[in-house]
Amino acid sequence: MSSKRKYIGISNRIPFVVLEYAIADFITTGQVNTPAYLKYILEFTKGENRAKKTLGHLVSIINKNTSLINLLAKQTKGDFQSLSLSDRRAFLICLYSLTFPIVYDILNAFSIGFKVQEKISKRVIIEKIGAIYGSNRAMHIGIDETIPLFIDCGIISRPKRGMYVKGQTLKTTNPLISELIIYVHIKLSGSNSILVEDLNFKPWYSYFEPFNISNDKFNFLLNRKEGAIGKGYITIKS
């Protein structure tokens, strides 16, 4: 992973229910309703300053991914709750990762660790992420404030303090969200494409089971092409 990726940006956690509420509201109304979001955040966060930090994160996620959210809004006819829970969770994790790439890196670090051992300590994750972002307070905060969302989504579990195990795999049935999972990996890995046969082996995909990922035709975010040696690969639509 490139050491040039220094931006962290996460200073306060976002409970899953809050993130889901904000995205669902935006999908329905097309408006960023900051007073309503802040009121809901205050039900989970002590102190207005911390609540406002969470609000800032929510607004950033919406503003940086408006086109993707609007695409899903059109597909679902403005009803985010019509999607399965796994689809909703996968979509929110993707948006969160695109806004704050450290999220993608933390998930990859966990996935790589789980391939070696069943339980991973937070210290291992700190070492891996510190090698990318530097060992600083912002990095530590980014990890501490991000992991709870993974637990909320069920993809990681914490059997005891400071120890983590792999949780459930999110089986997606919505074709746009299935494409988005691949889109996030290609975009944040710094690659231009991915071989179809590699989709099951990259760390990022250990959390997801995208619907029909070997399809010859994508309809939203991706293109499938045939390589010179006959191996299919996937790229982001230009």
N, C-alpha and C positions, 0 to 999 in steps of 0.2 A: 504494500500500500504506500502511496506517495507520502513523503514527509512534508510536502508542501501544503497539505490540508491542515491548516491551523485553526480555522474558525470553529468555535464550539457553540456559543450562543445560548446554551441552556443554563438557566440559573434557578429555575423553579419547576417542580414537577407538574404534570398535567394529568389529573385523574382521567381514566378512560371514559367515564360517564360524562365528564365535562367536555372532552374533545368530541365525543360522539354527538352530544347535544348541540355544540356550536356548528359542526359540519352539517348535521341534519337540518338545523335552522337555516343555514345559508343555502343549502340545496333547495329548501322549500320556498324561501323568500327572495333569494338573490341579494340579500342585504347583510352587512356586518352589524349585528345588534350588540354593540359593546356594553350598554347598560344591563341588558339581560344576561349576557355572558358573565359580567362581573358579579352580579347578584348571585348567580348559581355557583360561581367559584368560591364565593365567601361562605358557602355552606360546607366547604371542604378544607378551606385554608384559613388559618388564624392570622389576622393582621392584614390591613388594606394594602400595605406595600408589597407583601408577598403575593397577594391576590392580583395586584396590578402587573406584577412580573408574569404571572401565568396568563393573564389577559393579553399581554404583549406577545407571548408565544403563540397563543391561539390566532391572533390577528395576523401574525407573520405566516403561519401555516396556510391560512386562507388566501392571503395576498399573493404568496409565492406559488400557489397551486390553483389559482382561480380557473384557469382553462381546463385543467383535469377535473376539478369539482363540477364545473358547468357541463362537461361532457357526460359525467355520471348522472347529473341532474336531468339532463335531456333523456338519457337512456331509462332512468327510473321514473320519469315523469314527476320529478320533484319529491319522491317518497323514498328517502334513505332507508327507512325502517322496513321497506318491502324486501330488502336484501337479507340473506341469511346472516347470522351472527358471525360466522367465520369470514364471510365476504366483507362485512363491515369492519371487523378487526383488521383484516389484511389491508383494506383500503386506508385505514387510519395509520397503520404502521408505515405504509408506503409514503403517505403525505408527510409524516413526521420525519422520516429518513431523508426525503428530498429537501426539506427545510433545514434540517440539522444533520449533515452527513455523519457526524460522530455516532448517531444512532445506528446507522448502517454498519459502521466499524465495530461498535460494541456487539451487535448481533453476530457479526462474522467471528469476532474473538470468542464468543461463547460457543458458537457452532464448531469451530476448530478444536476447542478444548474438549467438547463433548465427544468428539471422535476418538479421543485418547482415553478419557476417563468419564465415569458416570456423573461425578460431582465436581464442580468447579468452585474454587474460592474467589471472592472478589479481588483478592490480591493478585491473582493470575490475570484477571481482566485489566486491573490497573497497570500492570507491567506492560501488557500488550498495547493498550491505548496510549500509555505514556510514551512508548516508543514512536508513536505517530504524532502526537500533539504536544509532547513535552510533559515532564512531571511538574505540574503546577496546580494551583488551587482550582482554577477554572475547569481543568480536566477532571479532577476529583468530584467537583460539584456536578459536572455534566453526567458522570457515571451514576452518582448517587440519585440524581433527580430523574434519570431516564429508566433505570431498572424497574421501578414500581409500575410503569406502564406495561412493560413486558409481562409482569406478573398479573396485572389486571386483564391482559389479553389471553393469558393462559399458556403462552408459548415458552415461558420459563417459570419454574417453581422454586420456592425457597424453603427447603425442609428445616433449616435452622439458620440462625443469624450468620451472615457472611458466606453461606454455602448455597449453591444453586444447582438444579438439575433441569434437564430438558423437559419441557411440557408438551402440550399437544401440537399437532401439525394442523395448520388451517387449510382445510379443503375448500377451495373456491370454485363456485359454479358460474359466477358472472364472467363472461368473456372479456369485458373491459378490464376488470380487476385482475384477471389472470394475465392479461397482457401487461398491465401496470407493474406487476411483480417482476417480470423480466425486464421491462423498461428501466426500473429503478436500479437493478443490478448493472445493466450495460452502462447507464449514465454515471453511476457513482463509482464503478470499478475503474473508470477511465479507459475502458476498452471501446472499440467501435462496433463490436458484434460479439455473438457467442454461438458456438456450435450447438445445434439442437441436442446432440448426444451428451453435451456437457451439463445440461440443465439439472440433472439429478445429482451432480457431484460438487458443484460450487457451494460453499458454506451458506450463503444467503438462502438457498432454496430448501435448506433443511427444515425451515419453519412453515413452508407452504407446499400445497399440492395443487398447482394451477390446473384448471380445467382445460383439457384438450391442447396442451402446450406443443404437441407435435403436429398440430394442424398445418396443412399446406398454405392456408390463407389466413392472414390476420386482418382485422377490420378497423382498428382504432389507432394504435400507437406504433405498430411494428410492421416490418416486412420480412418475409422469409425468402432466401435466395439459395441457389445451389452453387457450391464451390467447385473449383477446377478439378478436385479429386473426388467429386461426387458426394461430398458431405454437406448437408444442409446447414445454413447458419442464419441467424436472426439479427437484424439491425433495426435501429430506430428510424422511423419515417422522417424524412427531411421536410 
